[in-house]
Amino acid sequence: MRSGGSFRSQDKQPSRFSGNRFGSGQFGKHNDRWKSSTSSSSKPWNKGKSSSFKERQDDGGRGFRSDDRGSFGNRPNNGSSFRDRRDGSGPYRGRQDNRGNSSSYRNYDNRGDRKQDNGYRPVGNYGSQGSQTSQVKESRFKGVYERSGYRGRVFLTKSICPGKVVYDEKIIRQGNDEFREWNPQKSKLCAALMKDVSQIGIMPGKSVLYLGCSTGTTCSHVSDIIGRDGFLFGTDIAPRMMREFVFLCEDRENMAPIMADANHPEEYKELVPKVDIVFQDIAQRDQVNIFLKNCNMYLKEDGFGLLALKARSIDVTADPRSIFQKVRQDLEANVKVVDYRELAPFEKDHCFFVIKKR
């Protein structure tokens, strides 16, 4: 060590720790040798290829080397990146449906348009006019029509408001008539028809008291059945549901909304006369007593009562069939049970009762 200075301070040489480790300093010459020996352009199979990270990104390799060895960015001889295959546009695009849509990586993550298979297969897509696989004909229920689809029987009602779609139902036009397909997965009354219920009592010209009308999905089909000579009173306690039902009643003159609690039928006794049909579809623990109270007050002597029962609303822990049997015993003590149907697979843990006054 020389006096008057630090170690190597007089040699005019950079410190071994100064600067970039691979740029300057004691190992600079080794760094140059390392760069020349490991650069991608020096490899015989990479002649003419881009070597920088930015250039490799511009080449479509997502930052990886886009050579012919088959990296994550590109596969050999296919000319498509992982990004293309994810969108279904590359050679790995997978299956295609009947509309030409790819069931690729991204489509398997978004299955919003894939409906659960509950045993019902509608003919075509809801909300559109489809091809007629068979002629629409009247069923054994007056005002209800049916036709045979490629997956079985389909029920329809003749619309009294042509050109109006209430929910995502399919519209069938035959001649000058417009028919609305009835989805049993969205209507317990249609599910009972699919389960071959013997009778429902709803026909043209009848009056109906509908307890639990909700937004009016089933009410709209009942409105088609009873026609302009009949009338339907729809009650519901939820303001949001009643608001949507009011908009529906503006298009259909044979329906009227009543915002009231069905557990207190005396609240609307000045608005509802004696009716031919009392239909109830509410999810409350005391739904059987509510149904009997409304039948005693508003149902005619020769009228029909229709009860769509939800077992989980009565007791969520008990077996649904045991609840069905208990409810049937309670009904038979007061009225005559005409028919009984379980609504599976269209509605889980639901059953349908048809009753008449004694």
C-alpha positions as CSV (number, residue, x, y, z in Angstrom):
1,M,0.0,0.0,0.0
2,R,1.3,3.4,-0.9
3,S,1.5,6.1,1.7
4,G,-0.8,9.1,1.4
5,G,-3.6,7.3,-0.3
6,S,-6.1,4.6,0.0
7,F,-5.9,1.2,-1.5
8,R,-5.6,1.4,-5.3
9,S,-6.5,5.1,-5.1
10,Q,-3.5,6.1,-7.2
11,D,-3.9,3.6,-10.0
12,K,-6.7,5.5,-11.8
13,Q,-8.6,2.2,-11.9
14,P,-12.2,1.9,-10.8
15,S,-12.9,0.1,-7.7
16,R,-14.1,-3.5,-7.9
17,F,-17.3,-2.4,-6.2
18,S,-18.0,0.8,-8.2
19,G,-20.5,1.0,-10.9
20,N,-22.7,-1.7,-12.3
21,R,-21.4,-5.2,-11.5
22,F,-21.8,-6.1,-15.2
23,G,-21.0,-2.7,-16.6
24,S,-17.7,-1.4,-15.2
25,G,-15.3,-2.5,-12.6
26,Q,-13.0,-5.4,-12.2
27,F,-15.4,-7.9,-13.8
28,G,-16.3,-5.7,-16.8
29,K,-14.2,-7.8,-19.2
30,H,-15.8,-11.0,-17.9
31,N,-19.2,-9.4,-18.4
32,D,-18.5,-8.6,-22.0
33,R,-17.4,-12.2,-22.5
34,W,-20.6,-13.4,-20.8
35,K,-22.8,-11.2,-22.9
36,S,-21.2,-12.3,-26.2
37,S,-21.5,-15.9,-25.3
38,T,-25.1,-15.9,-24.0
39,S,-26.9,-13.5,-26.3
40,S,-29.7,-15.0,-28.3
41,S,-28.4,-13.6,-31.6
42,S,-25.2,-15.6,-31.2
43,K,-27.1,-18.9,-31.2
44,P,-27.3,-20.6,-34.6
45,W,-31.0,-21.2,-34.2
46,N,-31.7,-17.6,-33.3
47,K,-30.1,-15.9,-36.2
48,G,-32.2,-12.9,-37.1
49,K,-34.4,-13.2,-34.0
50,S,-35.1,-10.3,-31.6
51,S,-33.2,-10.4,-28.4
52,S,-34.4,-7.6,-26.1
53,F,-37.3,-8.0,-23.8
54,K,-39.3,-5.2,-25.4
55,E,-38.7,-6.5,-28.9
56,R,-39.7,-10.0,-27.8
57,Q,-43.0,-8.4,-26.5
58,D,-43.5,-6.7,-29.8
59,D,-43.1,-10.1,-31.6
60,G,-46.1,-11.5,-29.8
61,G,-44.2,-13.6,-27.4
62,R,-45.4,-12.0,-24.2
63,G,-41.8,-11.3,-23.1
64,F,-40.6,-14.8,-23.9
65,R,-38.3,-15.9,-26.8
66,S,-40.4,-16.3,-29.9
67,D,-38.2,-18.9,-31.6
68,D,-39.0,-22.2,-33.1
69,R,-38.2,-24.2,-30.0
70,G,-41.8,-23.9,-28.6
71,S,-41.9,-21.4,-25.8
72,F,-44.9,-20.3,-23.7
73,G,-45.6,-17.5,-26.2
74,N,-45.7,-19.5,-29.4
75,R,-46.0,-23.1,-30.2
76,P,-44.2,-24.6,-33.2
77,N,-45.7,-24.1,-36.6
78,N,-49.1,-22.8,-35.4
79,G,-48.6,-19.1,-35.5
80,S,-50.9,-18.4,-32.5
81,S,-50.1,-17.2,-29.0
82,F,-51.7,-18.3,-25.8
83,R,-53.7,-15.1,-25.9
84,D,-55.3,-16.2,-29.2
85,R,-56.1,-19.7,-27.9
86,R,-57.7,-18.2,-24.8
87,D,-60.1,-16.2,-27.0
88,G,-60.9,-19.2,-29.1
89,S,-59.4,-17.9,-32.3
90,G,-56.3,-20.1,-32.4
91,P,-56.0,-23.8,-33.4
92,Y,-57.0,-24.8,-29.9
93,R,-60.4,-23.2,-30.1
94,G,-62.3,-26.3,-28.9
95,R,-65.8,-27.2,-29.7
96,Q,-68.4,-24.9,-31.3
97,D,-72.1,-24.8,-30.6
98,N,-74.9,-24.6,-33.2
99,R,-74.4,-20.8,-33.5
100,G,-70.7,-21.0,-34.2
101,N,-69.7,-19.8,-30.7
102,S,-66.5,-21.3,-29.4
103,S,-66.4,-23.2,-26.1
104,S,-62.9,-22.1,-25.5
105,Y,-61.0,-21.3,-22.3
106,R,-62.8,-18.0,-21.7
107,N,-66.3,-19.5,-22.4
108,Y,-65.8,-22.2,-19.9
109,D,-65.3,-19.5,-17.3
110,N,-68.5,-17.7,-18.2
111,R,-71.4,-20.1,-18.1
112,G,-74.2,-17.6,-17.7
113,D,-76.1,-18.8,-20.8
114,R,-75.9,-22.5,-19.7
115,K,-79.1,-23.4,-17.9
116,Q,-79.5,-26.1,-15.3
117,D,-80.9,-29.3,-16.6
118,N,-84.1,-29.9,-14.6
119,G,-85.8,-32.2,-17.1
120,Y,-87.4,-29.5,-19.3
121,R,-86.0,-28.7,-22.7
122,P,-87.7,-25.7,-24.3
123,V,-88.0,-25.5,-28.1
124,G,-85.7,-22.8,-29.2
125,N,-84.6,-19.7,-27.4
126,Y,-86.9,-17.7,-25.2
127,G,-87.8,-14.2,-26.4
128,S,-87.6,-15.0,-30.1
129,Q,-89.8,-16.4,-32.8
130,G,-88.7,-19.9,-33.6
131,S,-89.5,-22.4,-36.3
132,Q,-92.7,-24.5,-35.8
133,T,-91.9,-28.1,-35.3
134,S,-95.6,-28.9,-35.0
135,Q,-98.9,-27.1,-35.2
136,V,-100.3,-25.5,-32.1
137,K,-103.6,-27.1,-31.0
138,E,-105.9,-26.8,-28.1
139,S,-105.3,-29.0,-25.1
140,R,-107.9,-30.7,-22.9
141,F,-107.9,-27.5,-20.7
142,K,-109.9,-24.7,-22.3
143,G,-107.8,-21.7,-23.2
144,V,-104.5,-23.7,-22.9
145,Y,-102.8,-24.9,-26.1
146,E,-100.0,-27.4,-26.7
147,R,-97.7,-28.6,-29.4
148,S,-95.1,-31.3,-29.7
149,G,-91.5,-30.2,-29.7
150,Y,-88.3,-32.2,-30.4
151,R,-88.0,-32.8,-26.6
152,G,-91.7,-33.4,-25.7
153,R,-94.9,-31.5,-24.9
154,V,-95.0,-27.8,-24.7
155,F,-97.9,-25.7,-23.3
156,L,-98.8,-22.3,-24.7
157,T,-101.5,-19.6,-24.2
158,K,-102.9,-17.3,-26.8
159,S,-101.8,-13.8,-26.1
160,I,-104.4,-11.1,-25.6
161,C,-101.6,-8.5,-26.1
162,P,-99.8,-9.4,-29.3
163,G,-96.3,-8.1,-29.6
164,K,-95.8,-8.0,-25.8
165,V,-93.3,-10.2,-24.1
166,V,-93.7,-10.5,-20.3
167,Y,-90.6,-12.5,-19.5
168,D,-88.2,-14.4,-21.7
169,E,-90.9,-16.6,-23.2
170,K,-90.8,-17.8,-26.8
171,I,-93.4,-16.4,-29.2
172,I,-95.0,-18.6,-31.8
173,R,-97.1,-17.1,-34.6
174,Q,-99.6,-19.2,-36.4
175,G,-101.8,-17.4,-38.8
176,N,-103.2,-14.3,-37.2
177,D,-102.7,-15.6,-33.7
178,E,-99.8,-15.2,-31.4
179,F,-99.0,-17.9,-28.8
180,R,-96.7,-17.5,-25.8
181,E,-94.8,-20.6,-24.7
182,W,-95.3,-21.4,-21.0
183,N,-92.1,-22.3,-19.0
184,P,-92.8,-24.8,-16.2
185,Q,-89.6,-23.9,-14.5
186,K,-90.9,-20.4,-13.9
187,S,-94.6,-21.2,-13.3
188,K,-95.9,-23.7,-10.8
189,L,-99.2,-23.8,-12.5
190,C,-97.6,-24.9,-15.8
191,A,-95.5,-27.4,-13.8
192,A,-98.7,-28.9,-12.5
193,L,-100.0,-29.2,-16.1
194,M,-96.7,-30.9,-17.1
195,K,-97.3,-33.4,-14.2
196,D,-100.8,-34.2,-15.6
197,V,-103.0,-32.6,-13.1
198,S,-106.6,-33.6,-13.6
199,Q,-108.2,-30.2,-13.6
200,I,-107.5,-26.6,-12.7
201,G,-110.9,-24.9,-13.2
202,I,-109.3,-21.9,-15.0
203,M,-111.0,-21.3,-18.3
204,P,-112.3,-18.4,-20.4
205,G,-114.6,-16.0,-18.7
206,K,-113.7,-17.0,-15.1
207,S,-112.7,-14.7,-12.2
208,V,-109.5,-15.4,-10.3
209,L,-108.0,-14.2,-7.0
210,Y,-104.3,-14.7,-7.2
211,L,-102.5,-14.5,-3.9
212,G,-98.8,-13.8,-4.3
213,C,-98.8,-12.5,-7.8
214,S,-95.1,-11.3,-7.7
215,T,-94.1,-9.7,-11.0
216,G,-96.9,-11.4,-12.9
217,T,-95.2,-14.3,-14.8
218,T,-98.0,-16.8,-14.2
219,C,-100.7,-14.1,-14.0
220,S,-100.0,-13.2,-17.6
221,H,-100.7,-16.7,-18.7
222,V,-103.8,-16.9,-16.6
223,S,-104.9,-13.6,-18.1
224,D,-104.5,-15.1,-21.6
225,I,-106.6,-18.1,-20.5
226,I,-109.6,-16.2,-19.0
227,G,-109.6,-13.8,-21.9
228,R,-111.2,-10.3,-21.9
229,D,-114.4,-11.7,-20.4
230,G,-112.7,-12.8,-17.3
231,F,-110.9,-10.9,-14.6
232,L,-107.9,-11.5,-12.3
233,F,-107.2,-9.8,-8.9
234,G,-103.5,-10.0,-8.0
235,T,-102.3,-9.4,-4.5
236,D,-98.8,-9.1,-3.1
237,I,-97.2,-7.4,-0.1
238,A,-93.8,-6.6,-1.6
239,P,-93.7,-3.1,-3.0
240,R,-91.0,-4.0,-5.6
241,M,-93.0,-6.9,-7.0
242,M,-96.2,-4.9,-7.0
243,R,-94.5,-2.1,-9.0
244,E,-93.6,-4.5,-11.8
245,F,-97.1,-6.0,-11.6
246,V,-98.7,-2.6,-12.0
247,F,-96.8,-2.0,-15.3
248,L,-98.1,-5.4,-16.5
249,C,-101.7,-4.5,-15.6
250,E,-101.4,-1.4,-17.7
251,D,-101.1,-3.6,-20.8
252,R,-103.7,-6.1,-19.8
253,E,-107.2,-4.7,-19.0
254,N,-108.4,-7.9,-17.3
255,M,-106.1,-7.7,-14.3
256,A,-106.0,-5.4,-11.3
257,P,-103.2,-5.0,-8.7
258,I,-104.0,-5.0,-4.9
259,M,-101.1,-4.4,-2.5
260,A,-102.2,-6.2,0.6
261,D,-101.3,-8.9,3.1
262,A,-103.0,-12.2,2.2
263,N,-103.0,-13.1,5.8
264,H,-105.6,-10.5,6.4
265,P,-108.2,-11.1,3.7
266,E,-110.6,-8.6,5.3
267,E,-108.4,-5.8,4.1
268,Y,-109.5,-6.1,0.5
269,K,-113.1,-7.4,1.0
270,E,-114.5,-4.2,-0.6
271,L,-112.3,-4.7,-3.7
272,V,-112.7,-8.4,-4.4
273,P,-116.1,-10.1,-5.0
274,K,-116.8,-13.9,-4.9
275,V,-114.5,-15.5,-7.5
276,D,-114.4,-18.8,-9.3
277,I,-110.7,-19.6,-8.6
278,V,-108.5,-18.8,-5.6
279,F,-104.8,-19.4,-6.5
280,Q,-102.1,-19.1,-3.9
281,D,-98.3,-19.1,-4.3
282,I,-96.7,-17.6,-1.3
283,A,-93.8,-18.7,0.8
284,Q,-94.9,-18.3,4.4
285,R,-94.9,-20.7,7.3
286,D,-98.7,-20.3,7.8
287,Q,-99.5,-20.6,4.1
288,V,-102.2,-23.4,4.6
289,N,-104.3,-21.3,7.0
290,I,-103.9,-18.3,4.8
291,F,-105.2,-20.3,1.9
292,L,-108.2,-21.6,3.8
293,K,-109.2,-18.2,5.1
294,N,-109.2,-16.7,1.6
295,C,-111.2,-19.7,0.2
296,N,-113.8,-19.3,3.0
297,M,-114.2,-15.6,2.3
298,Y,-113.9,-15.3,-1.5
299,L,-114.4,-18.7,-3.2
300,K,-117.7,-19.6,-4.7
301,E,-119.5,-22.8,-3.8
302,D,-118.6,-24.5,-7.0
303,G,-115.2,-22.9,-7.4
304,F,-111.7,-24.4,-7.3
305,G,-108.9,-23.6,-5.0
306,L,-105.3,-24.1,-6.2
307,L,-102.5,-24.2,-3.7
308,A,-98.8,-24.3,-4.7
309,L,-97.1,-25.4,-1.5
310,K,-93.4,-24.9,-0.7
311,A,-92.3,-27.4,2.0
312,R,-89.1,-25.6,3.0
313,S,-91.1,-22.5,4.0
314,I,-93.1,-24.6,6.5
315,D,-90.2,-26.5,8.0
316,V,-86.7,-26.5,6.5
317,T,-85.5,-29.5,8.5
318,A,-88.4,-31.9,7.9
319,D,-88.8,-34.3,5.0
320,P,-90.8,-32.6,2.3
321,R,-93.1,-35.6,1.7
322,S,-94.0,-35.8,5.3
323,I,-95.0,-32.1,5.2
324,F,-97.1,-32.8,2.1
325,Q,-99.0,-35.6,3.8
326,K,-99.6,-33.5,6.9
327,V,-100.9,-30.6,4.8
328,R,-103.2,-32.9,2.9
329,Q,-104.7,-34.1,6.2
330,D,-105.3,-30.5,7.3
331,L,-106.9,-29.7,4.0
332,E,-109.2,-32.7,4.0
333,A,-110.5,-31.7,7.4
334,N,-111.9,-28.5,5.9
335,V,-112.3,-29.0,2.1
336,K,-112.4,-31.7,-0.5
337,V,-109.0,-32.5,-2.1
338,V,-109.6,-33.1,-5.8
339,D,-106.0,-33.7,-6.9
340,Y,-102.4,-33.6,-5.6
341,R,-99.2,-33.5,-7.6
342,E,-95.5,-33.2,-6.7
343,L,-93.8,-30.7,-9.0
344,A,-90.3,-32.2,-9.2
345,P,-88.2,-31.9,-11.3
346,F,-89.6,-28.5,-12.3
347,E,-89.9,-27.2,-8.8
348,K,-87.9,-28.8,-6.0
349,D,-89.7,-29.5,-2.7
350,H,-93.0,-28.2,-4.0
351,C,-96.4,-29.8,-4.5
352,F,-99.7,-28.7,-6.0
353,F,-103.2,-29.2,-4.5
354,V,-106.6,-28.8,-6.2
355,I,-109.5,-28.4,-3.8
356,K,-113.2,-27.7,-3.9
357,K,-115.6,-26.5,-1.2
358,R,-117.7,-29.2,0.5
